[in-house]
Amino acid sequence: MSIENLIKNIGDGEHVAAGKDFESIIGSKLSAALDAKKIEVASRIGKKIPEAEEEQEEIVDTEEG
């Protein structure tokens, strides 16, 4: 399914086919986005977040003064 088929089906008045094309296109884009997010999250597992380290340093500095 492609966007061209979706547009053609809409133009031809084939609303059921256009709906199926739309669902297929959105489903594949959603799947790709979820896969990318899974990779991003998996790459961060076990690593410290730099922002958290900076916040801890600021807290220590305010307690000393």
C-alpha positions as CSV (number, residue, x, y, z in Angstrom):
1,M,0.0,0.0,0.0
2,S,1.2,3.4,-0.8
3,I,0.2,7.0,-0.5
4,E,-0.4,7.1,-4.3
5,N,-2.9,4.3,-4.0
6,L,-4.6,6.1,-1.1
7,I,-5.0,9.3,-3.1
8,K,-6.2,7.3,-6.2
9,N,-8.8,5.5,-4.1
10,I,-10.1,8.7,-2.5
11,G,-10.3,10.3,-5.9
12,D,-12.2,7.3,-7.3
13,G,-14.6,7.3,-4.4
14,E,-13.3,3.9,-3.1
15,H,-13.6,4.9,0.6
16,V,-13.3,1.4,2.0
17,A,-10.1,0.7,0.0
18,A,-8.8,4.2,1.0
19,G,-9.5,3.4,4.6
20,K,-7.6,0.2,4.4
21,D,-4.7,1.9,2.7
22,F,-4.7,4.6,5.3
23,E,-4.6,2.1,8.2
24,S,-1.8,0.2,6.5
25,I,0.3,3.4,5.9
26,I,-0.2,4.6,9.5
27,G,0.5,1.2,10.9
28,S,3.8,0.9,9.2
29,K,4.9,4.4,10.2
30,L,3.8,3.7,13.8
31,S,5.7,0.4,13.8
32,A,8.9,2.1,12.5
33,A,8.6,4.9,15.2
34,L,8.1,2.3,18.0
35,D,11.1,0.3,16.8
36,A,13.2,3.4,16.8
37,K,12.1,4.3,20.3
38,K,12.8,0.7,21.5
39,I,16.4,1.1,20.2
40,E,16.8,4.4,21.9
41,V,15.5,3.2,25.2
42,A,17.6,0.0,25.0
43,S,20.7,2.0,24.4
44,R,20.2,4.0,27.6
45,I,19.7,1.0,29.9
46,G,22.5,0.8,32.4
47,K,23.8,4.3,31.6
48,K,23.7,7.3,33.9
49,I,21.8,10.2,32.7
50,P,24.1,13.3,32.6
51,E,21.3,15.6,33.8
52,A,20.8,13.6,37.0
53,E,24.5,13.9,37.8
54,E,24.4,17.7,37.4
55,E,21.4,17.9,39.6
56,Q,23.1,15.9,42.3
57,E,26.2,18.2,42.2
58,E,23.9,21.3,42.6
59,I,22.3,19.8,45.7
60,V,25.6,19.0,47.3
61,D,26.8,22.6,46.6
62,T,23.8,24.2,48.3
63,E,24.0,22.0,51.3
64,E,27.7,23.0,52.0
65,G,27.0,26.7,51.8
